Amino acid sequence: MSHIKLLLLLASLSCLSLHCKKESEEDKLPPATMVGAQTIGCLMNGHAWPSEADKQDIDFLGSGYAKGIFELDCAVLYPGTASTKTGVYMQVRYKIFGPGYYVIPFDGGIDDDFNALYRNVPYGSYYTQGGYAILNITRLDTINHYMAGTFEYNVYAFTKTDMVKVTKGRFDYKYN
């Protein structure tokens, strides 16, 4: 009889350990939706952005789409100010005309711009020649003004020695 009790106890403990999964950084990101949920999130060097504490202070700034120009500018602002705490910024000119998978090379010009402000350091595609961004537009509704998709890119700081990796990015935004 004691063997049965021991087996039941071990089975109970193993079931509990399965349900006590630690939340990963990726689990902290918003779901990938296409309904104008006003959400954005990514991993910056493996850490969820924006943090739980900063989600209420996210601002989509000048984000939107018009005539092929896609712009997604998102920042966490210091509460009660217009000062940026952290952010991701993407501006793609004359390349996006509908849903699809886009690989955008960094050529050092100012036409396309991918940036990140991470731990008070600005990183940008301007300093990352030879790099590229991957942008997967899953919804681009120019009538109802919805844009949604995923993104990832790596960009250097102006010193060209420090890099931030922006991965697992997703956004769902209804613009004006």
MIRO-118314 format. One record per residue (C-alpha): residue in one letter; y, z negated, x. Coordinates in nm, 3 decimals, padded with zeros to 5 digits. Layout:
+----+---------+---------+---------+
! aa !   north !      up !    east !
+----+---------+---------+---------+
!  A !       Y !       Z !       X !
...
+----+---------+---------+---------+
This chain:
+----+---------+---------+---------+
! aa !   north !      up !    east !
+----+---------+---------+---------+
!  M !  00.000 !  00.000 !  00.000 !
!  S !  00.242 ! -00.074 !  00.286 !
!  H !  00.195 !  00.281 !  00.417 !
!  I !  00.317 !  00.421 !  00.085 !
!  K !  00.626 !  00.196 !  00.092 !
!  L !  00.699 !  00.302 !  00.449 !
!  L !  00.664 !  00.671 !  00.360 !
!  L !  00.894 !  00.625 !  00.059 !
!  L !  01.151 !  00.447 !  00.275 !
!  L !  01.141 !  00.723 !  00.538 !
!  A !  01.170 !  00.993 !  00.270 !
!  S !  01.471 !  00.812 !  00.118 !
!  L !  01.644 !  00.783 !  00.453 !
!  S !  01.587 !  01.149 !  00.536 !
!  C !  01.733 !  01.252 !  00.199 !
!  L !  02.040 !  01.037 !  00.262 !
!  S !  02.095 !  01.190 !  00.603 !
!  L !  02.093 !  01.538 !  00.449 !
!  H !  02.371 !  01.439 !  00.209 !
!  C !  02.592 !  01.278 !  00.473 !
!  K !  02.702 !  01.603 !  00.634 !
!  K !  03.020 !  01.560 !  00.832 !
!  E !  03.301 !  01.790 !  00.718 !
!  S !  03.364 !  02.063 !  00.974 !
!  E !  03.707 !  02.203 !  01.058 !
!  E !  03.617 !  02.523 !  00.872 !
!  D !  03.536 !  02.318 !  00.560 !
!  K !  03.901 !  02.206 !  00.558 !
!  L !  04.025 !  02.562 !  00.504 !
!  P !  04.110 !  02.688 !  00.156 !
!  P !  03.849 !  02.905 ! -00.015 !
!  A !  03.880 !  03.282 !  00.026 !
!  T !  04.020 !  03.386 ! -00.313 !
!  M !  04.215 !  03.681 ! -00.454 !
!  V !  04.400 !  03.528 ! -00.751 !
!  G !  04.744 !  03.443 ! -00.610 !
!  A !  04.646 !  03.085 ! -00.527 !
!  Q !  04.937 !  03.047 ! -00.280 !
!  T !  04.700 !  02.934 ! -00.005 !
!  I !  04.665 !  03.004 !  00.364 !
!  G !  04.456 !  02.849 !  00.636 !
!  C !  04.297 !  02.926 !  00.971 !
!  L !  04.155 !  02.760 !  01.275 !
!  M !  04.392 !  02.732 !  01.571 !
!  N !  04.186 !  02.664 !  01.881 !
!  G !  03.915 !  02.532 !  01.650 !
!  H !  04.140 !  02.295 !  01.451 !
!  A !  04.220 !  02.351 !  01.084 !
!  W !  04.573 !  02.469 !  01.012 !
!  P !  04.756 !  02.347 !  00.818 !
!  S !  04.629 !  01.993 !  00.845 !
!  E !  04.560 !  01.792 !  00.529 !
!  A !  04.883 !  01.600 !  00.585 !
!  D !  05.087 !  01.922 !  00.618 !
!  K !  04.952 !  02.125 !  00.325 !
!  Q !  05.226 !  02.011 !  00.088 !
!  D !  05.494 !  02.130 !  00.333 !
!  I !  05.369 !  02.490 !  00.370 !
!  D !  05.627 !  02.762 !  00.312 !
!  F !  05.553 !  03.135 !  00.282 !
!  L !  05.904 !  03.214 !  00.407 !
!  G !  05.967 !  03.592 !  00.388 !
!  S !  05.609 !  03.698 !  00.310 !
!  G !  05.553 !  04.010 !  00.104 !
!  Y !  05.471 !  04.379 !  00.102 !
!  A !  05.678 !  04.692 !  00.047 !
!  K !  05.620 !  05.059 !  00.137 !
!  G !  05.356 !  04.997 !  00.401 !
!  I !  05.524 !  04.698 !  00.561 !
!  F !  05.298 !  04.395 !  00.537 !
!  E !  05.448 !  04.058 !  00.626 !
!  L !  05.279 !  03.719 !  00.612 !
!  D !  05.506 !  03.447 !  00.752 !
!  C !  05.380 !  03.096 !  00.692 !
!  A !  05.501 !  02.774 !  00.840 !
!  V !  05.474 !  02.404 !  00.791 !
!  L !  05.829 !  02.280 !  00.776 !
!  Y !  05.939 !  01.932 !  00.865 !
!  P !  05.995 !  01.759 !  00.528 !
!  G !  06.349 !  01.799 !  00.397 !
!  T !  06.447 !  02.052 !  00.667 !
!  A !  06.420 !  02.419 !  00.745 !
!  S !  06.277 !  02.341 !  01.091 !
!  T !  05.932 !  02.473 !  01.171 !
!  K !  05.662 !  02.230 !  01.274 !
!  T !  05.371 !  02.478 !  01.307 !
!  G !  05.302 !  02.825 !  01.177 !
!  V !  05.138 !  03.166 !  01.181 !
!  Y !  05.340 !  03.484 !  01.151 !
!  M !  05.217 !  03.839 !  01.102 !
!  Q !  05.426 !  04.148 !  01.054 !
!  V !  05.264 !  04.490 !  01.039 !
!  R !  05.489 !  04.791 !  00.987 !
!  Y !  05.386 !  05.128 !  00.849 !
!  K !  05.013 !  05.072 !  00.874 !
!  I !  04.891 !  04.889 !  00.562 !
!  F !  04.856 !  05.103 !  00.250 !
!  G !  04.577 !  04.929 !  00.060 !
!  P !  04.272 !  04.709 !  00.090 !
!  G !  04.072 !  04.769 !  00.404 !
!  Y !  03.976 !  04.653 !  00.750 !
!  Y !  04.253 !  04.702 !  01.006 !
!  V !  04.234 !  04.656 !  01.383 !
!  I !  04.590 !  04.639 !  01.512 !
!  P !  04.637 !  04.674 !  01.890 !
!  F !  04.903 !  04.476 !  02.074 !
!  D !  05.106 !  04.728 !  02.270 !
!  G !  05.395 !  04.508 !  02.375 !
!  G !  05.635 !  04.667 !  02.128 !
!  I !  05.817 !  04.502 !  01.845 !
!  D !  05.676 !  04.716 !  01.563 !
!  D !  05.382 !  04.487 !  01.496 !
!  D !  05.413 !  04.120 !  01.557 !
!  F !  05.149 !  03.845 !  01.550 !
!  N !  05.258 !  03.495 !  01.645 !
!  A !  05.160 !  03.132 !  01.625 !
!  L !  05.351 !  02.812 !  01.679 !
!  Y !  05.096 !  02.560 !  01.797 !
!  R !  05.173 !  02.215 !  01.939 !
!  N !  05.541 !  02.313 !  01.977 !
!  V !  05.456 !  02.617 !  02.192 !
!  P !  05.527 !  02.972 !  02.068 !
!  Y !  05.252 !  03.229 !  02.125 !
!  G !  05.288 !  03.598 !  02.054 !
!  S !  05.140 !  03.944 !  02.064 !
!  Y !  05.439 !  04.057 !  02.268 !
!  Y !  05.293 !  03.859 !  02.562 !
!  T !  04.935 !  03.972 !  02.490 !
!  Q !  04.918 !  04.338 !  02.585 !
!  G !  04.569 !  04.477 !  02.549 !
!  G !  04.486 !  04.231 !  02.271 !
!  Y !  04.447 !  04.305 !  01.904 !
!  A !  04.445 !  04.148 !  01.559 !
!  I !  04.185 !  04.197 !  01.289 !
!  L !  04.325 !  04.202 !  00.939 !
!  N !  04.094 !  04.250 !  00.642 !
!  I !  04.301 !  04.308 !  00.328 !
!  T !  04.078 !  04.230 !  00.029 !
!  R !  04.351 !  04.265 ! -00.235 !
!  L !  04.683 !  04.443 ! -00.222 !
!  D !  04.820 !  04.482 ! -00.573 !
!  T !  05.169 !  04.630 ! -00.551 !
!  I !  05.217 !  04.622 ! -00.930 !
!  N !  05.144 !  04.251 ! -00.983 !
!  H !  05.237 !  04.154 ! -00.624 !
!  Y !  04.916 !  03.999 ! -00.497 !
!  M !  04.796 !  04.008 ! -00.137 !
!  A !  04.482 !  03.843 ! -00.007 !
!  G !  04.253 !  03.874 !  00.291 !
!  T !  04.138 !  03.739 !  00.623 !
!  F !  04.273 !  03.754 !  00.977 !
!  E !  04.209 !  03.661 !  01.337 !
!  Y !  04.379 !  03.715 !  01.670 !
!  N !  04.432 !  03.558 !  02.012 !
!  V !  04.782 !  03.538 !  02.157 !
!  Y !  04.931 !  03.411 !  02.481 !
!  A !  05.237 !  03.196 !  02.539 !
!  F !  05.523 !  03.354 !  02.736 !
!  T !  05.372 !  03.211 !  03.055 !
!  K !  05.065 !  03.431 !  02.993 !
!  T !  04.842 !  03.144 !  03.106 !
!  D !  04.797 !  02.949 !  02.781 !
!  M !  04.629 !  03.112 !  02.480 !
!  V !  04.584 !  03.012 !  02.117 !
!  K !  04.287 !  03.149 !  01.924 !
!  V !  04.361 !  03.205 !  01.556 !
!  T !  04.025 !  03.248 !  01.379 !
!  K !  03.870 !  03.223 !  01.031 !
!  G !  04.213 !  03.292 !  00.879 !
!  R !  04.243 !  03.350 !  00.506 !
!  F !  04.531 !  03.390 !  00.267 !
!  D !  04.590 !  03.445 ! -00.103 !
!  Y !  04.952 !  03.496 ! -00.200 !
!  K !  05.154 !  03.618 ! -00.497 !
!  Y !  05.481 !  03.755 ! -00.364 !
!  N !  05.807 !  03.851 ! -00.538 !
+----+---------+---------+---------+
